[in-house]
């Protein structure tokens, strides 16, 4: 059952189209997934690739099992089909500085990274700590090397990054009307006044967001709601308040133009994109792309006081001589061709940044790519590092039996020769690190991720 007042609102807005629109909420939605182009041979997955999602270069309709190796190794990411259009519209270029402001759980972050090809800087931010942790896990699984993950407010980020980013994605917190089929709980907190409350919060977020956008940069704004208050009316407000222009979004079958008549009748609003579930195989979405004028003056941003950090817990740029020796010993033995730059240590963990970026005073979940941890005169490589690799000096291709033991956290015997760290692969997909002692491979699959694999996978 739809919330009270919802049907009446859209009967008034949509007229004759309302019957088909409201009937679509009785149908089941479509699931989808994206392939990961950052992996070698990304189409080598045990999934049906015969139903591509329109306008999504790597997207397909279908469901993914969380316990299949394609998911565990980061070759696929489950994502609702309409949501894939947001990343496709953003389409950042390799080498750009990009911000995903409201990033959890990571679908759009991983999609942005797909376009960036591990080049440039991708800052993924999530204000809720628990959701920021989930974001970090998904970035890790996808094998992204150029991401920094923060857990901050838009205001504090704006203080740190004035006029900094080439492209910013704001997938704004919204009333969630477009998710009523996928997430029935969204119906419970909807009231006729809720969209207006969300719109006010969106304007506050966007006010800070514009402080971080370079002149000539692009802002991609999206919601998963049908509400004009949060969609066309927000874009109309932006066009009135800032030197922004709408970049028209190309549409294909089933995609609808924004409705200028639902805002201030500015014809430019027709260049935005709406996805209705009775017209497109997906949930409800709204997407707009805007460009800031090349001559736009930098917005003055007051500097906020830094968060207090415990002594010794801030990222530091320099490694000690001992740490440098341990890292070099590992990398020369296992990763002879690797060239990781902008190294820093945070709580004995070693990270590499693709672009040197100052993070002092910010709440940081992941300051760069995790390379490993220094432990009592030894270096232990990170699971995240393994998922970025396709090969290493020492590798072992696991049998099905060995893979099942590995993801369950068990040691196993092997006829492999050598000693020390090995990159472990299954079905030619990197799945983690192990350490060989004699004929026993010690298990370093993260404890929190261990599971019982289905042999059929």
Residue pairs with C-beta under 8 A, 6 or more apart in sequence:
1 187
2 22
2 25
2 180
2 187
3 187
3 188
3 190
3 191
5 191
5 192
6 177
6 190
6 192
7 18
7 22
9 192
10 18
10 21
10 22
10 226
11 18
11 22
13 228
13 262
14 21
17 278
20 278
21 276
21 277
21 278
23 278
24 181
24 276
24 277
24 278
25 180
25 181
25 277
27 181
27 277
28 181
29 80
29 181
29 182
29 277
29 282
29 283
30 61
30 81
30 281
30 282
31 61
31 62
31 63
31 78
31 80
31 81
32 53
32 59
32 60
32 61
32 62
32 78
32 79
32 80
32 81
32 84
32 282
33 47
33 59
33 60
33 62
33 63
33 64
33 76
33 77
33 78
33 79
34 56
34 58
34 59
34 60
34 76
34 77
34 79
34 84
34 110
34 111
34 114
35 42
35 43
35 45
35 49
35 58
35 60
35 75
35 76
36 42
36 58
36 74
36 75
36 76
36 77
36 110
36 114
36 142
36 143
37 58
37 114
37 117
38 113
38 114
38 117
38 118
38 142
38 143
38 144
39 73
39 74
39 75
39 143
39 390
39 429
40 390
40 428
41 428
42 58
42 75
43 49
44 75
44 427
44 428
44 429
45 70
45 75
45 76
46 68
46 70
46 457
47 60
47 62
47 64
47 70
47 76
48 60
48 62
49 60
51 60
51 61
51 62
52 59
52 60
52 61
53 59
53 60
53 61
53 81
53 84
53 281
53 282
54 252
54 253
54 254
54 255
55 84
55 85
55 88
55 250
55 252
55 255
56 81
56 84
56 85
56 87
56 88
57 88
57 114
58 114
59 79
59 81
59 84
59 88
61 81
61 281
63 78
64 70
64 71
64 76
64 78
65 71
65 454
65 457
67 451
67 452
67 453
67 454
67 457
68 454
68 457
69 75
69 403
69 426
69 427
69 429
69 431
69 453
69 457
70 76
70 429
71 78
71 141
72 141
72 407
72 431
72 449
73 141
73 387
73 426
73 429
73 430
73 431
74 141
74 142
74 143
74 387
75 429
77 106
77 107
77 110
77 111
77 138
77 142
79 107
79 111
80 107
80 182
80 282
80 283
81 281
81 282
81 283
82 178
82 224
82 275
82 280
82 282
82 283
82 284
82 285
83 107
83 108
83 224
83 282
83 283
83 285
84 111
85 255
85 273
85 275
85 282
85 285
85 287
86 108
86 111
86 169
86 171
86 220
86 222
86 285
86 287
87 107
87 108
87 111
87 112
87 114
87 115
88 111
89 220
89 222
89 249
89 273
89 287
89 289
90 108
90 111
90 112
90 115
90 167
90 169
90 218
90 220
90 289
91 115
92 98
92 112
92 115
92 116
92 120
92 122
92 166
92 167
93 115
93 116
93 120
93 166
94 115
94 116
94 117
94 118
94 119
94 120
95 116
95 119
95 120
96 116
96 120
96 121
96 166
96 167
97 120
97 121
97 123
97 164
97 165
97 166
97 167
97 355
98 112
98 116
98 120
98 121
98 122
98 123
98 165
98 166
98 167
98 168
98 169
99 123
99 125
99 157
99 161
99 165
99 167
99 168
99 169
99 212
100 108
100 109
100 112
100 122
100 123
100 124
100 125
100 169
100 171
101 125
101 154
101 157
101 168
101 169
101 170
101 171
101 205
101 209
102 125
102 126
102 127
102 170
102 171
102 172
102 173
102 205
103 109
103 124
103 125
103 126
103 135
103 149
103 171
104 126
104 128
104 131
104 132
104 134
104 135
105 131
105 134
105 135
105 138
106 124
106 134
106 135
106 137
106 138
106 139
106 142
107 138
108 169
108 171
109 122
109 124
109 135
109 138
109 139
109 144
109 147
110 138
110 139
110 142
110 144
112 122
112 169
113 122
113 139
113 142
113 144
113 146
113 147
116 122
116 146
118 144
118 145
118 146
118 354
119 146
119 354
120 146
120 354
120 355
121 146
121 148
121 353
121 354
121 355
121 357
122 144
122 146
122 147
122 148
123 147
123 148
123 149
123 150
123 157
123 161
123 165
123 357
124 135
124 139
124 147
124 148
124 149
124 150
125 149
125 150
125 151
125 152
125 157
126 132
126 135
126 149
126 150
126 151
126 365
127 151
127 152
127 153
127 154
128 151
129 151
132 149
132 150
132 151
132 365
133 365
135 149
135 365
136 149
136 365
136 366
139 147
139 149
139 366
140 370
140 383
140 384
140 387
141 387
142 387
143 384
143 387
143 388
144 369
144 388
145 352
145 354
145 369
145 388
146 354
146 355
146 369
147 366
147 368
147 369
148 353
148 357
148 359
148 364
148 366
148 367
148 368
149 364
149 365
149 366
150 157
150 359
150 362
150 363
150 364
150 365
151 363
151 364
151 365
152 362
152 363
153 208
154 204
154 205
154 208
154 209
155 208
155 304
156 304
156 361
156 362
157 208
157 212
157 362
158 208
158 209
158 211
158 212
158 301
159 301
159 302
159 303
159 304
160 358
160 359
160 361
160 362
161 212
162 211
162 212
162 298
162 299
162 301
163 211
163 212
163 213
163 214
163 215
163 298
163 299
164 212
164 214
165 212
165 213
165 214
165 217
166 214
166 217
166 218
167 217
167 218
167 219
167 220
168 209
168 212
168 213
168 217
168 218
168 219
168 220
169 220
169 222
170 205
170 206
170 209
170 219
170 220
170 221
170 222
171 222
171 223
172 198
172 201
172 202
172 205
172 206
172 221
172 222
172 223
172 230
173 198
173 201
173 202
173 205
174 195
174 198
174 202
174 223
174 224
174 225
174 227
174 230
175 190
175 194
175 195
175 198
175 225
175 227
175 230
176 183
176 186
176 190
176 224
176 225
177 186
177 190
177 195
177 224
177 225
177 226
177 227
177 284
178 223
178 224
178 225
178 226
178 275
178 277
178 283
178 284
178 285
178 286
179 186
179 224
179 283
179 284
180 186
180 187
180 284
181 277
181 283
182 283
195 225
195 227
195 229
195 230
196 229
198 225
198 227
198 229
198 230
199 227
199 229
199 230
199 233
199 234
202 223
202 230
202 234
203 234
203 237
206 219
206 221
206 234
206 238
209 219
210 219
210 242
210 292
210 299
211 299
211 301
213 219
213 292
214 292
215 292
215 293
215 294
215 295
215 296
215 297
215 298
216 291
216 292
216 293
216 294
217 291
217 292
218 247
218 289
218 290
218 291
218 292
219 238
219 244
219 289
219 290
219 291
219 292
220 287
220 288
220 289
220 290
221 234
221 235
221 238
221 287
221 288
221 289
221 290
222 285
222 286
222 287
222 288
223 230
223 231
223 285
223 286
224 283
224 284
224 285
224 286
225 231
225 284
225 286
226 274
226 276
226 284
226 286
228 259
228 262
228 263
230 286
231 258
231 262
231 272
231 274
231 286
231 288
232 258
232 259
232 260
232 262
232 263
232 269
232 272
233 262
233 263
233 264
235 246
235 258
235 263
235 269
235 272
235 288
235 290
236 263
236 264
236 266
236 269
238 244
238 290
239 245
239 246
239 266
239 268
239 290
240 264
242 292
242 296
243 292
243 293
243 295
243 296
244 290
244 291
244 292
244 293
245 268
245 290
245 291
245 293
246 268
246 269
246 271
246 272
246 288
246 289
246 290
247 271
247 289
247 290
247 291
248 270
248 271
249 271
249 272
249 273
249 287
249 288
249 289
251 257
251 273
254 275
254 279
254 280
254 281
255 273
255 274
255 275
255 279
255 280
256 273
256 274
256 275
256 276
256 279
256 280
257 270
257 271
257 272
257 273
257 274
258 269
258 270
258 271
258 272
258 273
258 274
258 286
258 288
259 269
259 270
259 274
260 266
260 267
260 268
260 269
260 270
263 269
271 288
272 286
272 287
272 288
273 285
273 286
273 287
273 288
274 285
274 286
275 282
275 283
275 284
275 285
275 286
275 287
276 284
277 283
277 284
304 361
305 361
306 360
306 361
307 361
307 362
307 363
309 361
313 346
313 347
314 346
314 360
315 344
315 345
315 346
315 351
315 359
315 364
315 367
316 344
316 345
316 346
317 343
317 344
319 327
319 343
319 345
319 350
322 377
323 345
323 350
323 374
326 374
326 377
326 378
326 379
327 343
327 350
327 371
327 372
327 379
329 379
330 372
330 379
330 381
330 421
331 338
331 340
333 393
333 394
333 420
333 421
334 381
334 392
334 393
334 394
334 420
334 421
334 423
335 389
335 392
335 393
336 393
340 352
340 369
340 371
341 352
341 353
341 354
342 352
342 353
342 354
342 355
342 356
342 368
343 350
343 351
343 352
343 371
344 350
344 351
344 353
344 367
344 368
345 351
345 374
346 364
346 367
348 373
348 374
348 375
349 370
349 372
349 373
349 374
349 382
350 370
350 371
350 372
350 373
350 374
350 379
351 366
351 367
351 368
351 369
351 370
351 371
352 368
352 369
352 371
353 367
353 368
353 369
354 368
354 369
359 367
369 384
369 385
369 388
370 382
370 383
370 384
370 385
371 381
371 382
371 385
372 379
372 380
372 381
372 382
372 385
373 379
373 380
373 382
374 380
380 444
381 421
381 433
381 444
383 432
383 433
383 444
383 445
383 446
383 449
385 433
386 423
386 424
386 430
386 431
386 432
386 433
387 430
387 431
387 432
389 423
389 430
390 430
391 423
392 422
392 423
394 418
394 420
394 421
394 422
394 423
394 436
395 422
395 423
395 424
395 425
396 414
396 416
396 422
396 423
396 424
396 425
396 434
396 436
396 441
397 425
397 426
397 428
398 406
398 424
398 425
398 426
398 431
400 426
400 455
401 412
402 412
402 414
402 426
402 441
403 426
403 431
403 453
404 452
404 453
404 455
405 411
405 412
405 443
406 412
406 424
406 426
406 431
406 432
406 434
406 441
406 443
406 445
407 431
407 445
407 449
407 450
407 451
407 453
408 450
408 451
408 452
408 453
409 443
409 445
409 447
409 450
410 443
411 440
411 441
411 442
411 443
412 440
412 441
412 443
413 439
413 440
413 441
414 436
414 439
414 440
414 441
415 439
416 422
416 436
416 439
416 441
418 436
419 436
419 437
420 435
420 436
421 433
421 434
421 435
421 436
422 433
422 434
422 435
422 436
422 441
423 430
423 433
424 430
424 431
424 432
424 433
424 434
424 441
425 431
431 445
432 444
432 445
432 446
433 444
434 441
434 442
434 443
434 444
435 441
435 442
435 444
436 442
